[in-house]
Protein backbone atom coordinates (compact mmCIF):
# COMPACT_ATOMS: atom_id res chain seq x y z
CA UNK A 1 0.00 0.00 0.00
CA UNK A 2 1.11 3.52 -0.70
CA UNK A 3 0.19 6.78 1.01
CA UNK A 4 1.00 10.28 -0.23
CA UNK A 5 1.25 12.86 2.55
CA UNK A 6 1.31 16.52 1.58
CA UNK A 7 3.11 19.38 3.31
CA UNK A 8 2.87 23.15 3.41
CA UNK A 9 5.68 25.09 1.73
CA UNK A 10 8.89 25.17 3.81
CA UNK A 11 7.43 22.69 6.32
CA UNK A 12 8.01 19.09 7.27
CA UNK A 13 5.26 18.96 9.92
CA UNK A 14 2.63 16.32 9.23
CA UNK A 15 -0.73 18.09 9.41
CA UNK A 16 -3.62 15.59 9.45
CA UNK A 17 -6.12 18.27 8.37
CA UNK A 18 -4.07 19.47 5.39
CA UNK A 19 -5.42 18.52 1.95
CA UNK A 20 -6.00 14.73 1.76
CA UNK A 21 -3.67 13.84 4.65
CA UNK A 22 -6.44 12.45 6.89
CA UNK A 23 -7.38 9.88 4.25
CA UNK A 24 -3.73 9.07 3.54
CA UNK A 25 -2.96 8.64 7.25
CA UNK A 26 -5.98 6.34 7.50
CA UNK A 27 -4.47 4.27 4.67
CA UNK A 28 -1.24 3.91 6.64
CA UNK A 29 -3.10 3.00 9.82
CA UNK A 30 -5.33 0.50 8.04
CA UNK A 31 -2.36 -1.16 6.32
CA UNK A 32 -0.49 -1.59 9.58
CA UNK A 33 -3.64 -2.84 11.35
CA UNK A 34 -4.18 -5.48 8.64
CA UNK A 35 -0.67 -6.81 9.26
CA UNK A 36 -1.08 -6.74 13.04
CA UNK A 37 -4.41 -8.60 12.82
CA UNK A 38 -3.06 -11.36 10.58
CA UNK A 39 -0.23 -13.44 12.00
CA UNK A 40 0.44 -14.93 8.53
CA UNK A 41 1.40 -11.49 7.18
CA UNK A 42 4.42 -9.38 8.08
CA UNK A 43 5.85 -6.07 6.97
CA UNK A 44 8.87 -6.72 4.78
CA UNK A 45 9.87 -3.09 4.44
CA UNK A 46 8.69 0.48 4.50
CA UNK A 47 10.06 2.93 1.97
CA UNK A 48 9.54 6.65 2.38
CA UNK A 49 10.62 9.20 -0.19
CA UNK A 50 10.37 12.92 0.51
CA UNK A 51 10.12 15.60 -2.15
CA UNK A 52 10.00 19.40 -2.30
CA UNK A 53 8.45 21.90 -4.67
CA UNK A 54 10.79 23.98 -6.87
CA UNK A 55 10.62 27.18 -4.81
CA UNK A 56 13.82 27.91 -2.87
CA UNK A 57 17.42 26.84 -3.28
CA UNK A 58 18.54 23.34 -4.18
CA UNK A 59 20.17 22.98 -0.75
CA UNK A 60 16.96 24.00 1.05
CA UNK A 61 14.85 21.64 -1.05
CA UNK A 62 17.17 18.69 -0.47
CA UNK A 63 17.05 19.32 3.28
CA UNK A 64 13.27 19.77 3.46
CA UNK A 65 12.68 16.67 1.30
CA UNK A 66 14.85 14.61 3.69
CA UNK A 67 13.09 16.11 6.73
CA UNK A 68 9.69 15.20 5.28
CA UNK A 69 10.72 11.58 4.81
CA UNK A 70 12.19 11.51 8.33
CA UNK A 71 8.98 13.03 9.79
CA UNK A 72 6.95 10.14 8.35
CA UNK A 73 9.54 7.65 9.62
CA UNK A 74 9.38 9.18 13.11
CA UNK A 75 5.57 8.97 13.09
CA UNK A 76 5.68 5.26 12.17
CA UNK A 77 8.21 4.53 14.92
CA UNK A 78 6.46 6.56 17.62
CA UNK A 79 2.81 5.85 16.80
CA UNK A 80 3.00 2.24 15.62
CA UNK A 81 6.17 0.94 17.28
CA UNK A 82 7.77 -0.05 13.99
CA UNK A 83 11.51 -0.53 14.27
CA UNK A 84 13.45 2.31 12.64
CA UNK A 85 15.75 -0.30 11.05
CA UNK A 86 12.82 -1.61 8.98
CA UNK A 87 12.21 1.79 7.41
CA UNK A 88 14.15 3.40 4.59
CA UNK A 89 13.59 7.17 4.55
CA UNK A 90 15.28 9.38 1.99
CA UNK A 91 14.86 12.80 0.46
CA UNK A 92 14.93 13.24 -3.30
CA UNK A 93 15.05 17.03 -3.46
CA UNK A 94 12.70 18.70 -5.90
CA UNK A 95 9.86 16.56 -7.19
CA UNK A 96 8.72 17.00 -10.78
CA UNK A 97 5.94 14.41 -10.74
CA UNK A 98 3.15 16.96 -11.02
CA UNK A 99 2.60 20.16 -12.99
CA UNK A 100 1.25 21.95 -9.91
CA UNK A 101 4.31 22.81 -7.75
CA UNK A 102 2.58 22.40 -4.38
CA UNK A 103 1.55 18.83 -5.28
CA UNK A 104 5.26 17.99 -5.22
CA UNK A 105 5.57 18.84 -1.50
CA UNK A 106 5.06 15.24 -0.44
CA UNK A 107 6.37 12.18 1.29
CA UNK A 108 5.35 8.95 -0.34
CA UNK A 109 5.19 6.01 2.05
CA UNK A 110 5.02 2.49 0.67
CA UNK A 111 4.41 -0.43 3.02
CA UNK A 112 5.37 -3.82 1.62
CA UNK A 113 4.15 -7.02 3.25
CA UNK A 114 4.10 -10.74 2.59
Buried (B, 14 or more C-beta within 10 A) or exposed (E): BEBBBBBEEEBBEBEEEBBEBEEBBEBBEEBBEEBEEEEEEEBEEBBBBBBBBEBBEEEEBBBBBBBBBBBBBBBBBEEBEBEEEEBEBEBBBBBEEEEEBBBBBBBBBBBEBE
